[in-house]
Amino acid sequence: MAYDGELVKMANGRWARFQRCQVVRPGVEDAGETMMLIAVELDERYQLLLDEVADSLAHYRHRGIPVQAKLDDEARRLTLHPESEPSALH
C-alpha cells in the first residue's frame, strides 16, 4: 500500500510521486468526498536527481542502514529518514 508523497520508480524506469486527488463525479448529488491515490511522473529535472539518490540509498542499505527518501509537497526538498516500512522506495 502506497502513501501520499511516496516516491517510486515505476516499471518503465521513471520516477513518480504518489499524490492524493479528489474524484469528481458530475451529476451525482450525494457523491461524497472520494479520494484516489495516483502516481504522478516527475519532471525530467528530478529524474536524474532521483537516480543519483537511489544510488546513495543503495549504498546506505548495503551497509545495513535502512533509509527512505521523501520529496516535499513543493518538490523542492528531498529528505532521508529511517525506513519504518519494508522497502518503501522501489
PDB file as gemmi writes it, atoms N, CA and C in Angstrom:
CRYST1    1.000    1.000    1.000  90.00  90.00  90.00 P 1                      
ATOM      1  N   MET A   1       0.845  -1.177   0.000  1.00  0.00           N  
ATOM      2  CA  MET A   1       0.000   0.000   0.000  1.00  0.00           C  
ATOM      3  C   MET A   1       0.891   1.242   0.000  1.00  0.00           C  
ATOM      4  N   ALA A   2       0.636   2.143  -0.892  1.00  0.00           N  
ATOM      5  CA  ALA A   2       1.409   3.379  -1.004  1.00  0.00           C  
ATOM      6  C   ALA A   2       0.824   4.447  -0.073  1.00  0.00           C  
ATOM      7  N   TYR A   3       1.629   5.447   0.199  1.00  0.00           N  
ATOM      8  CA  TYR A   3       1.157   6.576   0.996  1.00  0.00           C  
ATOM      9  C   TYR A   3       1.376   7.876   0.228  1.00  0.00           C  
ATOM     10  N   ASP A   4       0.622   8.910   0.591  1.00  0.00           N  
ATOM     11  CA  ASP A   4       0.699  10.213  -0.054  1.00  0.00           C  
ATOM     12  C   ASP A   4       2.117  10.761   0.085  1.00  0.00           C  
ATOM     13  N   GLY A   5       2.736  11.111  -1.041  1.00  0.00           N  
ATOM     14  CA  GLY A   5       4.085  11.659  -1.035  1.00  0.00           C  
ATOM     15  C   GLY A   5       5.178  10.630  -1.278  1.00  0.00           C  
ATOM     16  N   GLU A   6       4.820   9.342  -1.313  1.00  0.00           N  
ATOM     17  CA  GLU A   6       5.822   8.298  -1.514  1.00  0.00           C  
ATOM     18  C   GLU A   6       6.412   8.375  -2.918  1.00  0.00           C  
ATOM     19  N   LEU A   7       7.728   8.243  -3.006  1.00  0.00           N  
ATOM     20  CA  LEU A   7       8.432   8.214  -4.287  1.00  0.00           C  
ATOM     21  C   LEU A   7       8.607   6.773  -4.725  1.00  0.00           C  
ATOM     22  N   VAL A   8       8.348   6.505  -6.003  1.00  0.00           N  
ATOM     23  CA  VAL A   8       8.501   5.150  -6.534  1.00  0.00           C  
ATOM     24  C   VAL A   8       9.177   5.212  -7.896  1.00  0.00           C  
ATOM     25  N   LYS A   9       9.923   4.168  -8.186  1.00  0.00           N  
ATOM     26  CA  LYS A   9      10.490   4.021  -9.523  1.00  0.00           C  
ATOM     27  C   LYS A   9       9.587   3.023 -10.242  1.00  0.00           C  
ATOM     28  N   MET A  10       8.949   3.483 -11.291  1.00  0.00           N  
ATOM     29  CA  MET A  10       7.968   2.667 -11.997  1.00  0.00           C  
ATOM     30  C   MET A  10       8.661   1.623 -12.872  1.00  0.00           C  
ATOM     31  N   ALA A  11       7.881   0.713 -13.408  1.00  0.00           N  
ATOM     32  CA  ALA A  11       8.409  -0.371 -14.241  1.00  0.00           C  
ATOM     33  C   ALA A  11       9.151   0.148 -15.469  1.00  0.00           C  
ATOM     34  N   ASN A  12       8.780   1.349 -15.936  1.00  0.00           N  
ATOM     35  CA  ASN A  12       9.450   1.919 -17.106  1.00  0.00           C  
ATOM     36  C   ASN A  12      10.744   2.652 -16.747  1.00  0.00           C  
ATOM     37  N   GLY A  13      11.139   2.591 -15.465  1.00  0.00           N  
ATOM     38  CA  GLY A  13      12.390   3.216 -15.032  1.00  0.00           C  
ATOM     39  C   GLY A  13      12.267   4.684 -14.681  1.00  0.00           C  
ATOM     40  N   ARG A  14      11.070   5.242 -14.791  1.00  0.00           N  
ATOM     41  CA  ARG A  14      10.844   6.658 -14.479  1.00  0.00           C  
ATOM     42  C   ARG A  14      10.348   6.797 -13.041  1.00  0.00           C  
ATOM     43  N   TRP A  15      10.646   7.951 -12.431  1.00  0.00           N  
ATOM     44  CA  TRP A  15      10.248   8.225 -11.054  1.00  0.00           C  
ATOM     45  C   TRP A  15       8.886   8.904 -11.009  1.00  0.00           C  
ATOM     46  N   ALA A  16       8.113   8.560  -9.984  1.00  0.00           N  
ATOM     47  CA  ALA A  16       6.807   9.174  -9.760  1.00  0.00           C  
ATOM     48  C   ALA A  16       6.617   9.383  -8.263  1.00  0.00           C  
ATOM     49  N   ARG A  17       5.674  10.236  -7.944  1.00  0.00           N  
ATOM     50  CA  ARG A  17       5.338  10.525  -6.547  1.00  0.00           C  
ATOM     51  C   ARG A  17       3.848  10.283  -6.379  1.00  0.00           C  
ATOM     52  N   PHE A  18       3.474   9.520  -5.367  1.00  0.00           N  
ATOM     53  CA  PHE A  18       2.057   9.294  -5.116  1.00  0.00           C  
ATOM     54  C   PHE A  18       1.432  10.569  -4.579  1.00  0.00           C  
ATOM     55  N   GLN A  19       0.243  10.866  -5.090  1.00  0.00           N  
ATOM     56  CA  GLN A  19      -0.447  12.095  -4.728  1.00  0.00           C  
ATOM     57  C   GLN A  19      -1.929  11.796  -4.563  1.00  0.00           C  
ATOM     58  N   ARG A  20      -2.509  12.331  -3.510  1.00  0.00           N  
ATOM     59  CA  ARG A  20      -3.935  12.146  -3.256  1.00  0.00           C  
ATOM     60  C   ARG A  20      -4.719  13.174  -4.079  1.00  0.00           C  
ATOM     61  N   CYS A  21      -5.704  12.694  -4.843  1.00  0.00           N  
ATOM     62  CA  CYS A  21      -6.522  13.561  -5.700  1.00  0.00           C  
ATOM     63  C   CYS A  21      -7.997  13.293  -5.435  1.00  0.00           C  
ATOM     64  N   GLN A  22      -8.798  14.358  -5.513  1.00  0.00           N  
ATOM     65  CA  GLN A  22     -10.232  14.211  -5.322  1.00  0.00           C  
ATOM     66  C   GLN A  22     -10.876  13.759  -6.626  1.00  0.00           C  
ATOM     67  N   VAL A  23     -11.789  12.808  -6.522  1.00  0.00           N  
ATOM     68  CA  VAL A  23     -12.525  12.321  -7.680  1.00  0.00           C  
ATOM     69  C   VAL A  23     -13.859  13.045  -7.717  1.00  0.00           C  
ATOM     70  N   VAL A  24     -14.150  13.678  -8.851  1.00  0.00           N  
ATOM     71  CA  VAL A  24     -15.400  14.416  -9.022  1.00  0.00           C  
ATOM     72  C   VAL A  24     -16.282  13.646  -9.993  1.00  0.00           C  
ATOM     73  N   ARG A  25     -17.518  13.404  -9.577  1.00  0.00           N  
ATOM     74  CA  ARG A  25     -18.464  12.693 -10.434  1.00  0.00           C  
ATOM     75  C   ARG A  25     -19.613  13.627 -10.773  1.00  0.00           C  
ATOM     76  N   PRO A  26     -19.548  14.305 -11.939  1.00  0.00           N  
ATOM     77  CA  PRO A  26     -20.607  15.239 -12.335  1.00  0.00           C  
ATOM     78  C   PRO A  26     -21.971  14.543 -12.386  1.00  0.00           C  
ATOM     79  N   GLY A  27     -22.972  15.243 -11.903  1.00  0.00           N  
ATOM     80  CA  GLY A  27     -24.322  14.725 -11.946  1.00  0.00           C  
ATOM     81  C   GLY A  27     -24.702  13.850 -10.767  1.00  0.00           C  
ATOM     82  N   VAL A  28     -23.758  13.535  -9.904  1.00  0.00           N  
ATOM     83  CA  VAL A  28     -24.056  12.719  -8.724  1.00  0.00           C  
ATOM     84  C   VAL A  28     -24.133  13.664  -7.534  1.00  0.00           C  
ATOM     85  N   GLU A  29     -25.359  13.831  -7.011  1.00  0.00           N  
ATOM     86  CA  GLU A  29     -25.565  14.808  -5.939  1.00  0.00           C  
ATOM     87  C   GLU A  29     -24.913  14.412  -4.620  1.00  0.00           C  
ATOM     88  N   ASP A  30     -25.022  13.152  -4.247  1.00  0.00           N  
ATOM     89  CA  ASP A  30     -24.502  12.716  -2.958  1.00  0.00           C  
ATOM     90  C   ASP A  30     -23.279  11.821  -3.151  1.00  0.00           C  
ATOM     91  N   ALA A  31     -22.314  12.311  -3.935  1.00  0.00           N  
ATOM     92  CA  ALA A  31     -21.119  11.517  -4.226  1.00  0.00           C  
ATOM     93  C   ALA A  31     -20.171  11.453  -3.039  1.00  0.00           C  
ATOM     94  N   GLY A  32     -20.306  12.401  -2.130  1.00  0.00           N  
ATOM     95  CA  GLY A  32     -19.379  12.436  -1.009  1.00  0.00           C  
ATOM     96  C   GLY A  32     -18.005  12.873  -1.493  1.00  0.00           C  
ATOM     97  N   GLU A  33     -17.041  12.841  -0.603  1.00  0.00           N  
ATOM     98  CA  GLU A  33     -15.680  13.232  -0.970  1.00  0.00           C  
ATOM     99  C   GLU A  33     -14.875  11.974  -1.217  1.00  0.00           C  
ATOM    100  N   THR A  34     -14.715  11.631  -2.483  1.00  0.00           N  
ATOM    101  CA  THR A  34     -13.969  10.442  -2.857  1.00  0.00           C  
ATOM    102  C   THR A  34     -12.556  10.835  -3.235  1.00  0.00           C  
ATOM    103  N   MET A  35     -11.589  10.206  -2.584  1.00  0.00           N  
ATOM    104  CA  MET A  35     -10.190  10.499  -2.865  1.00  0.00           C  
ATOM    105  C   MET A  35      -9.541   9.269  -3.501  1.00  0.00           C  
ATOM    106  N   MET A  36      -8.552   9.528  -4.360  1.00  0.00           N  
ATOM    107  CA  MET A  36      -7.818   8.453  -5.011  1.00  0.00           C  
ATOM    108  C   MET A  36      -6.330   8.771  -4.920  1.00  0.00           C  
ATOM    109  N   LEU A  37      -5.525   7.756  -4.721  1.00  0.00           N  
ATOM    110  CA  LEU A  37      -4.075   7.920  -4.663  1.00  0.00           C  
ATOM    111  C   LEU A  37      -3.508   7.495  -6.009  1.00  0.00           C  
ATOM    112  N   ILE A  38      -2.836   8.439  -6.695  1.00  0.00           N  
ATOM    113  CA  ILE A  38      -2.292   8.150  -8.023  1.00  0.00           C  
ATOM    114  C   ILE A  38      -0.796   8.443  -8.051  1.00  0.00           C  
ATOM    115  N   ALA A  39      -0.091   7.805  -8.968  1.00  0.00           N  
ATOM    116  CA  ALA A  39       1.338   8.057  -9.151  1.00  0.00           C  
ATOM    117  C   ALA A  39       1.499   9.074 -10.272  1.00  0.00           C  
ATOM    118  N   VAL A  40       2.120  10.204  -9.963  1.00  0.00           N  
ATOM    119  CA  VAL A  40       2.334  11.278 -10.932  1.00  0.00           C  
ATOM    120  C   VAL A  40       3.816  11.301 -11.299  1.00  0.00           C  
ATOM    121  N   GLU A  41       4.111  11.118 -12.587  1.00  0.00           N  
ATOM    122  CA  GLU A  41       5.510  11.112 -13.032  1.00  0.00           C  
ATOM    123  C   GLU A  41       6.116  12.494 -12.835  1.00  0.00           C  
ATOM    124  N   LEU A  42       7.339  12.506 -12.325  1.00  0.00           N  
ATOM    125  CA  LEU A  42       8.032  13.761 -12.040  1.00  0.00           C  
ATOM    126  C   LEU A  42       8.713  14.328 -13.283  1.00  0.00           C  
ATOM    127  N   ASP A  43       8.981  15.638 -13.246  1.00  0.00           N  
ATOM    128  CA  ASP A  43       9.666  16.320 -14.340  1.00  0.00           C  
ATOM    129  C   ASP A  43      11.053  15.729 -14.574  1.00  0.00           C  
ATOM    130  N   GLU A  44      11.560  15.962 -15.757  1.00  0.00           N  
ATOM    131  CA  GLU A  44      12.867  15.428 -16.155  1.00  0.00           C  
ATOM    132  C   GLU A  44      13.979  15.856 -15.207  1.00  0.00           C  
ATOM    133  N   ARG A  45      13.902  17.085 -14.691  1.00  0.00           N  
ATOM    134  CA  ARG A  45      14.969  17.570 -13.806  1.00  0.00           C  
ATOM    135  C   ARG A  45      15.093  16.738 -12.544  1.00  0.00           C  
ATOM    136  N   TYR A  46      13.996  16.091 -12.119  1.00  0.00           N  
ATOM    137  CA  TYR A  46      14.041  15.252 -10.936  1.00  0.00           C  
ATOM    138  C   TYR A  46      14.439  13.813 -11.241  1.00  0.00           C  
ATOM    139  N   GLN A  47      14.306  13.389 -12.480  1.00  0.00           N  
ATOM    140  CA  GLN A  47      14.624  12.015 -12.833  1.00  0.00           C  
ATOM    141  C   GLN A  47      16.089  11.688 -12.543  1.00  0.00           C  
ATOM    142  N   LEU A  48      17.005  12.548 -13.024  1.00  0.00           N  
ATOM    143  CA  LEU A  48      18.439  12.318 -12.799  1.00  0.00           C  
ATOM    144  C   LEU A  48      18.803  12.456 -11.326  1.00  0.00           C  
ATOM    145  N   LEU A  49      18.220  13.451 -10.677  1.00  0.00           N  
ATOM    146  CA  LEU A  49      18.471  13.659  -9.248  1.00  0.00           C  
ATOM    147  C   LEU A  49      18.079  12.411  -8.460  1.00  0.00           C  
ATOM    148  N   LEU A  50      16.917  11.873  -8.744  1.00  0.00           N  
ATOM    149  CA  LEU A  50      16.450  10.708  -8.002  1.00  0.00           C  
ATOM    150  C   LEU A  50      17.224   9.449  -8.341  1.00  0.00           C  
ATOM    151  N   ASP A  51      17.718   9.354  -9.573  1.00  0.00           N  
ATOM    152  CA  ASP A  51      18.592   8.221  -9.902  1.00  0.00           C  
ATOM    153  C   ASP A  51      19.849   8.260  -9.040  1.00  0.00           C  
ATOM    154  N   GLU A  52      20.403   9.464  -8.859  1.00  0.00           N  
ATOM    155  CA  GLU A  52      21.588   9.614  -8.012  1.00  0.00           C  
ATOM    156  C   GLU A  52      21.258   9.313  -6.551  1.00  0.00           C  
ATOM    157  N   VAL A  53      20.095   9.771  -6.093  1.00  0.00           N  
ATOM    158  CA  VAL A  53      19.667   9.500  -4.719  1.00  0.00           C  
ATOM    159  C   VAL A  53      19.490   8.002  -4.518  1.00  0.00           C  
ATOM    160  N   ALA A  54      18.911   7.316  -5.509  1.00  0.00           N  
ATOM    161  CA  ALA A  54      18.710   5.863  -5.399  1.00  0.00           C  
ATOM    162  C   ALA A  54      20.038   5.151  -5.227  1.00  0.00           C  
ATOM    163  N   ASP A  55      21.057   5.615  -5.953  1.00  0.00           N  
ATOM    164  CA  ASP A  55      22.387   5.019  -5.790  1.00  0.00           C  
ATOM    165  C   ASP A  55      22.903   5.228  -4.363  1.00  0.00           C  
ATOM    166  N   SER A  56      22.684   6.435  -3.839  1.00  0.00           N  
ATOM    167  CA  SER A  56      23.115   6.739  -2.481  1.00  0.00           C  
ATOM    168  C   SER A  56      22.361   5.870  -1.470  1.00  0.00           C  
ATOM    169  N   LEU A  57      21.056   5.711  -1.666  1.00  0.00           N  
ATOM    170  CA  LEU A  57      20.266   4.870  -0.772  1.00  0.00           C  
ATOM    171  C   LEU A  57      20.752   3.423  -0.813  1.00  0.00           C  
ATOM    172  N   ALA A  58      21.104   2.969  -2.007  1.00  0.00           N  
ATOM    173  CA  ALA A  58      21.602   1.598  -2.147  1.00  0.00           C  
ATOM    174  C   ALA A  58      22.876   1.412  -1.333  1.00  0.00           C  
ATOM    175  N   HIS A  59      23.740   2.434  -1.312  1.00  0.00           N  
ATOM    176  CA  HIS A  59      24.965   2.356  -0.517  1.00  0.00           C  
ATOM    177  C   HIS A  59      24.650   2.277   0.977  1.00  0.00           C  
ATOM    178  N   TYR A  60      23.665   3.094   1.439  1.00  0.00           N  
ATOM    179  CA  TYR A  60      23.259   3.029   2.848  1.00  0.00           C  
ATOM    180  C   TYR A  60      22.745   1.631   3.175  1.00  0.00           C  
ATOM    181  N   ARG A  61      21.872   1.134   2.333  1.00  0.00           N  
ATOM    182  CA  ARG A  61      21.260  -0.177   2.587  1.00  0.00           C  
ATOM    183  C   ARG A  61      22.286  -1.293   2.531  1.00  0.00           C  
ATOM    184  N   HIS A  62      23.253  -1.161   1.647  1.00  0.00           N  
ATOM    185  CA  HIS A  62      24.318  -2.159   1.559  1.00  0.00           C  
ATOM    186  C   HIS A  62      25.093  -2.238   2.873  1.00  0.00           C  
ATOM    187  N   ARG A  63      25.194  -1.085   3.530  1.00  0.00           N  
ATOM    188  CA  ARG A  63      25.878  -1.027   4.822  1.00  0.00           C  
ATOM    189  C   ARG A  63      24.955  -1.400   5.977  1.00  0.00           C  
ATOM    190  N   GLY A  64      23.707  -1.792   5.648  1.00  0.00           N  
ATOM    191  CA  GLY A  64      22.762  -2.209   6.689  1.00  0.00           C  
ATOM    192  C   GLY A  64      21.993  -1.077   7.326  1.00  0.00           C  
ATOM    193  N   ILE A  65      21.983   0.081   6.699  1.00  0.00           N  
ATOM    194  CA  ILE A  65      21.265   1.241   7.227  1.00  0.00           C  
ATOM    195  C   ILE A  65      20.016   1.459   6.364  1.00  0.00           C  
ATOM    196  N   PRO A  66      18.824   1.031   6.831  1.00  0.00           N  
ATOM    197  CA  PRO A  66      17.607   1.196   6.029  1.00  0.00           C  
ATOM    198  C   PRO A  66      17.093   2.640   6.092  1.00  0.00           C  
ATOM    199  N   VAL A  67      17.047   3.297   4.961  1.00  0.00           N  
ATOM    200  CA  VAL A  67      16.537   4.669   4.881  1.00  0.00           C  
ATOM    201  C   VAL A  67      15.574   4.772   3.705  1.00  0.00           C  
ATOM    202  N   GLN A  68      14.727   5.790   3.767  1.00  0.00           N  
ATOM    203  CA  GLN A  68      13.852   6.089   2.645  1.00  0.00           C  
ATOM    204  C   GLN A  68      13.914   7.584   2.373  1.00  0.00           C  
ATOM    205  N   ALA A  69      13.505   7.971   1.175  1.00  0.00           N  
ATOM    206  CA  ALA A  69      13.538   9.373   0.765  1.00  0.00           C  
ATOM    207  C   ALA A  69      12.123   9.866   0.539  1.00  0.00           C  
ATOM    208  N   LYS A  70      11.883  11.147   0.852  1.00  0.00           N  
ATOM    209  CA  LYS A  70      10.578  11.746   0.611  1.00  0.00           C  
ATOM    210  C   LYS A  70      10.782  13.141   0.035  1.00  0.00           C  
ATOM    211  N   LEU A  71      10.071  13.407  -1.055  1.00  0.00           N  
ATOM    212  CA  LEU A  71      10.089  14.717  -1.698  1.00  0.00           C  
ATOM    213  C   LEU A  71       8.966  15.540  -1.095  1.00  0.00           C  
ATOM    214  N   ASP A  72       9.247  16.777  -0.676  1.00  0.00           N  
ATOM    215  CA  ASP A  72       8.217  17.585  -0.037  1.00  0.00           C  
ATOM    216  C   ASP A  72       7.133  17.997  -1.033  1.00  0.00           C  
ATOM    217  N   ASP A  73       6.045  18.572  -0.520  1.00  0.00           N  
ATOM    218  CA  ASP A  73       4.881  18.900  -1.344  1.00  0.00           C  
ATOM    219  C   ASP A  73       5.195  19.858  -2.492  1.00  0.00           C  
ATOM    220  N   GLU A  74       6.154  20.740  -2.288  1.00  0.00           N  
ATOM    221  CA  GLU A  74       6.523  21.689  -3.345  1.00  0.00           C  
ATOM    222  C   GLU A  74       7.597  21.138  -4.277  1.00  0.00           C  
ATOM    223  N   ALA A  75       8.015  19.912  -4.033  1.00  0.00           N  
ATOM    224  CA  ALA A  75       9.051  19.233  -4.825  1.00  0.00           C  
ATOM    225  C   ALA A  75      10.344  20.045  -4.851  1.00  0.00           C  
ATOM    226  N   ARG A  76      10.684  20.642  -3.709  1.00  0.00           N  
ATOM    227  CA  ARG A  76      11.902  21.448  -3.613  1.00  0.00           C  
ATOM    228  C   ARG A  76      12.962  20.806  -2.738  1.00  0.00           C  
ATOM    229  N   ARG A  77      12.531  19.902  -1.857  1.00  0.00           N  
ATOM    230  CA  ARG A  77      13.473  19.340  -0.900  1.00  0.00           C  
ATOM    231  C   ARG A  77      13.262  17.835  -0.780  1.00  0.00           C  
ATOM    232  N   LEU A  78      14.333  17.130  -0.767  1.00  0.00           N  
ATOM    233  CA  LEU A  78      14.314  15.688  -0.605  1.00  0.00           C  
ATOM    234  C   LEU A  78      14.930  15.373   0.745  1.00  0.00           C  
ATOM    235  N   THR A  79      14.224  14.598   1.564  1.00  0.00           N  
ATOM    236  CA  THR A  79      14.759  14.256   2.870  1.00  0.00           C  
ATOM    237  C   THR A  79      14.926  12.743   2.987  1.00  0.00           C  
ATOM    238  N   LEU A  80      15.947  12.341   3.712  1.00  0.00           N  
ATOM    239  CA  LEU A  80      16.189  10.941   4.019  1.00  0.00           C  
ATOM    240  C   LEU A  80      15.850  10.729   5.485  1.00  0.00           C  
ATOM    241  N   HIS A  81      15.174   9.639   5.791  1.00  0.00           N  
ATOM    242  CA  HIS A  81      14.898   9.304   7.176  1.00  0.00           C  
ATOM    243  C   HIS A  81      14.851   7.795   7.334  1.00  0.00           C  
ATOM    244  N   PRO A  82      14.968   7.319   8.566  1.00  0.00           N  
ATOM    245  CA  PRO A  82      14.968   5.872   8.793  1.00  0.00           C  
ATOM    246  C   PRO A  82      13.715   5.236   8.213  1.00  0.00           C  
ATOM    247  N   GLU A  83      13.909   4.097   7.625  1.00  0.00           N  
ATOM    248  CA  GLU A  83      12.794   3.396   6.997  1.00  0.00           C  
ATOM    249  C   GLU A  83      11.941   2.729   8.060  1.00  0.00           C  
ATOM    250  N   SER A  84      10.638   3.026   8.042  1.00  0.00           N  
ATOM    251  CA  SER A  84       9.748   2.432   9.027  1.00  0.00           C  
ATOM    252  C   SER A  84       8.973   1.260   8.453  1.00  0.00           C  
ATOM    253  N   GLU A  85       8.828   1.219   7.119  1.00  0.00           N  
ATOM    254  CA  GLU A  85       8.143   0.120   6.468  1.00  0.00           C  
ATOM    255  C   GLU A  85       9.119  -0.545   5.506  1.00  0.00           C  
ATOM    256  N   PRO A  86       8.999  -1.821   5.296  1.00  0.00           N  
ATOM    257  CA  PRO A  86       9.945  -2.507   4.398  1.00  0.00           C  
ATOM    258  C   PRO A  86       9.875  -1.998   2.973  1.00  0.00           C  
ATOM    259  N   SER A  87      11.037  -1.684   2.428  1.00  0.00           N  
ATOM    260  CA  SER A  87      11.205  -1.321   1.024  1.00  0.00           C  
ATOM    261  C   SER A  87      10.228  -0.256   0.539  1.00  0.00           C  
ATOM    262  N   ALA A  88      10.219   0.922   1.176  1.00  0.00           N  
ATOM    263  CA  ALA A  88       9.312   1.992   0.789  1.00  0.00           C  
ATOM    264  C   ALA A  88       9.743   2.673  -0.494  1.00  0.00           C  
ATOM    265  N   LEU A  89      10.989   2.546  -0.884  1.00  0.00           N  
ATOM    266  CA  LEU A  89      11.460   3.126  -2.139  1.00  0.00           C  
ATOM    267  C   LEU A  89      11.777   1.981  -3.073  1.00  0.00           C  
ATOM    268  N   HIS A  90      11.117   1.939  -4.211  1.00  0.00           N  
ATOM    269  CA  HIS A  90      11.248   0.804  -5.115  1.00  0.00           C  
ATOM    270  C   HIS A  90      12.152   1.137  -6.280  1.00  0.00           C  
TER     271      HIS A  90                                                      
END                                                                             
